[in-house]
Amino acid sequence: MGVMRPRSTLWRRQLARLACALALPLTVLPGCERINALLEREAPDEAAAEGGDDATSTAKEAKQAKQAKQAKQAKATAKAKVPAKEDPETPSVATLERSRRRADLPARGVQHLGYNLDTIDGVQAQSGAPEIPTWGVQGDGAIRAVRDDDLGTGWTCPHDAYRPCAVGFHLTTRASVRAVRLYAAAAGKAYEQHRRIAEVRVHTDEGWFDAEIDDGAQYIYVVFGKPVETSTIVLEVLAYHGRKTGPLFVAELEVFGRDGTPREPLAIDPEHVVTEVEGKPWTKSRDGQIHGPSFLEVLQDDGTLRRVLPGTAIYGRADDEILLVESLAATDCQTHTGLFYLLNRTTRVEVPIGDLGSMGGQIFRSKDGRGFVGGFVDDLDARVTGVVLEGDSYKNRRTQRLAKVTGPKFLDTWGIDREPLPRGGAPTNGAVENCKLGGDDTIGALRRATGGKPEPKPGEWMVCALEGGAQAFLSDHGPCGKSWEITVLDAAQKVVATKSAKRKGARLRVRRRGQTELLVEIGGIDDATEMMRVGKAGIAPLGPRAFAAAPPEACRKRCDDTLVNNAIPL
C-alpha cells in the first residue's frame, strides 16, 4: 500500500514542479533538478494517496497479473527441453529495444568459450528467430540467412552515418544465456572490401555489455561475466576494423545458454566434408609458416558446397554425437601449433581442448561416439590426453606415468577404439572400402576401353567399385609421379569420363563419399591442391580443396609427406 500524504504537501510539490517547468528553458531555478528527481520517485506513492482504495486495488491486481505471467513463463521453460525446428519467417511480438542500463558484470570478446569445462556443461544453442531492430540499418538480404548453417551466406549491412548496424534475436523461450557467437567476415576478396566488427554492445533484459573484438576470419564470442536471464538479444556494432565506410557482412548468429528451448542438432557427416583455404595455404613468417584461413565445407548431393565452420580437418563418424575439429595455425617444421575442438552436434557447442599433446599426433575415437583422445600409442606404451562426454558433463582424460595397464589395453579401460583415425584421405596404395590395387586384367580392360598402350605397372593403379557396376581407375604413377589420371568405366566397360594432367610430384588421396562415390584430392610438390568428385555419371571438379591441411612445401621431404608430430616415435 502507498504512503498517505497530506493534501497540502501534495499541492506544494505540484506547485514547485510547475514553477520549475515554467522556468525552462530560459533559466533553471535552484533545486529544480533535485525536486524533479524526488517527484519521479514519489509519483507512485502520490498516485496511491490520490486514488485511495482504487489505487490500492489496482496495485494488487497488477501484482497478481505479474505473478501469473511469471508462473506461466516458468512452466513453459520447464517444458521446453525438446529441440525446436526454427521458423525464421514467423513474426515476433516483442519489440527489440536498447537496454537502459549497463549490466552488473563485464563481458569479453574471445575466440572460444574457454577451457573451464564446468562452465560449458549443460550449455546449448538456443532456438529462436533473428530480426533487425527498427532503430538499426535494415540492410540487404534476408536476415534468416544468419541461421542457415552456411558461412558463405548472410545478411549485409551497408554504411549509414546516422544509424548503427544491429542484429536482434528473439529466443523461443526465456533462457540463462552464457554467450553469443557471430561470424562476421566476408569470404575471399570481399574480406578486405567489407568492414569487420571491432567493438560490439550486446543488449539483454538485464542490461547491456560492451566487448572489444580481435580482427580476423574467425568466430566472435561475447562471453558474459555471469549468465543472463533474457528473452531477447540485440548486438549493436560500435566500432569497426578495416574500411571506414564499407558494408558489414554477418554470416552467423548463435546464442548459447542453459534452460530455454534447444536448437535442432547440427547436420554434418565427416565423409562429406572437404576443406577450403582462402588465399595461399601457407605464408612464410619470422618463426616459420602461418596457415591461411581454412573452412570445413559439406559437399551436398546436388554438388553445391555448404561452408559450415572454420577448421583444417575433421574426425568422427556420421552418427557420432561428438566430432573433433582441428584448427591448425602455424608450424616451424618441427612443432605445429593450433587447437582441437570437440563439436557437440546435439548442443552445437564447440569445446576447446588444447592441442592434445601437439598437432599431428594419433587421434583415437571413443567407442560410443562421445569424445576423443590424442597422442601416441604402441604395443608397449600409451601417452594420450583428451576429453569425453559422460552424461551431460565433459571430463578430462590423461594417462598416468605409473598406470598398471599400458599400450592398446589402456585405451580399452577408457572405452576408446584401439585403431587411430585417418587424417584426410588414403593414398592410391592404401586401404579404401571396395577398392583394390590394379592387376593385369583390370588395367588391361581400362586400356582396351581407352585405346591406350599396355600398362607396364598395373600395381600403380587403384580400382574402385561405383554404383551400378561402374568402376573408377586412379593413378598418380608414383607416388610422387609426373602425372595423374582418373577414368570412369560403366558396367559395359565403356568410357564415361576421363581426366588427366601432368603434375610434378603428383599424388592422389582417396576417400569414400557414401557407398557410391569417391572424393579424390590431387596434389604435387607445391602447396596447391584440387578436388574431384567421382561417380558413375562422371568426374566433377570441386576446385582448390583438400581433405585436410598438409604440411607446407618448405617442411616436406617428399610430395606425399603428411602432418605428423615429430616429437613422438611414429
Salt bridges, closest charged atoms under 4 A:
GLU42 OE2 - ARG5 NH2 3.50
GLU42 OE1 - ARG13 NE 3.64
GLU50 OE1 - ARG7 NH1 2.78
GLU86 OE2 - ARG147 NH2 2.17
GLU86 OE1 - ARG263 NE 3.68
GLU89 OE2 - ARG144 NH1 2.81
ASP104 OD1 - ARG101 NH1 3.44
GLU131 OE1 - HIS170 NE2 2.73
ASP149 OD1 - ARG263 NH2 3.80
ASP149 OD1 - ARG348 NH1 2.78
ASP160 OD2 - ARG163 NE 3.83
ASP205 OD2 - ARG174 NH1 2.91
ASP210 OD1 - ARG201 NE 2.72
ASP215 OD1 - ARG196 NE 2.72
GLU236 OE2 - ARG98 NH2 3.22
GLU236 OE1 - HIS203 NE2 2.77
GLU252 OE2 - ARG181 NE 2.88
GLU254 OE2 - ARG147 NH1 2.98
GLU254 OE1 - ARG263 NH1 2.97
GLU254 OE1 - ARG348 NH1 3.83
ASP259 OD1 - LYS81 NZ 3.74
ASP269 OD2 - HIS272 NE2 3.69
GLU276 OE1 - ARG307 NH2 2.77
GLU276 OE1 - ARG545 NH2 3.25
GLU278 OE2 - ARG307 NH1 2.66
GLU297 OE2 - ARG307 NE 3.30
GLU297 OE1 - ARG545 NE 2.59
ASP301 OD1 - ARG513 NH2 2.86
ASP320 OD2 - ARG365 NE 2.82
GLU321 OE1 - ARG370 NE 2.88
GLU326 OE2 - ARG423 NH2 2.81
GLU350 OE1 - ARG181 NH1 3.99
ASP381 OD2 - ARG383 NE 3.27
GLU390 OE2 - ARG397 NH2 2.24
ASP412 OD2 - ARG418 NH2 2.57
ASP417 OD2 - ARG365 NH1 2.99
GLU455 OE1 - ARG447 NH2 3.16
GLU460 OE1 - HIS477 ND1 3.78
GLU485 OE2 - ARG447 NH1 3.47
GLU517 OE1 - ARG513 NH1 3.04
GLU517 OE1 - ARG533 NE 2.98
GLU521 OE2 - ARG507 NH1 3.01
ASP526 OD1 - ARG503 NH2 2.80
ASP527 OD1 - ARG556 NH2 3.04
ASP560 OD1 - ARG558 NE 2.95
